[in-house]
Amino acid sequence: MIMATWKPKRNKYNARKTEYRGVMYDSKGEAGLAAQIDALIAIGKVTGVERQRRFDLIGANGSKIGTHRVDFVLTFADGHREVYEYKGCPSRDWSLRKKLFCDNYPSIPYRVFGNKKLAA
């Protein structure tokens, strides 16, 4: 008789949900990025973090095109904010949403971690 072993279900990008400090993250990489952010908080470089923040994306004529949900928005000790995003495998429209975000929010740097080709 063959016994089936239960494995956690993965999403379509083969990411495995991972828990870090009591919070479930969409992937192992995102949880690892959360650990790096905790290190920045510990040394005092980062004073605040927002998870899964949604930003409206506005077109040239002022109409709302859609929204973009980022993994983390960090507030640094000097007051500036940055977006930290983990991407192992980009979704179909992520590149367009990232460009629209950067066009709508030029004062917020958008940092991509994970796949080296995406970070360039």
Sequence and secondary structure as in RCSB ss.txt:
>XXXX:A:sequence
MIMATWKPKRNKYNARKTEYRGVMYDSKGEAGLAAQIDALIAIGKVTGVERQRRFDLIGANGSKIGTHRVDFVLT
FADGHREVYEYKGCPSRDWSLRKKLFCDNYPSIPYRVFGNKKLAA
>XXXX:A:secstr
           TT    EEETTEEESSHHHHHHHHHHHHHHHTTSEEEEEEEEEEEEE TTS EEEEEEEEEEEE
ETTS EEEEEEESS  TTHHHHHHHHHHH TTS EEEEESHHHH 
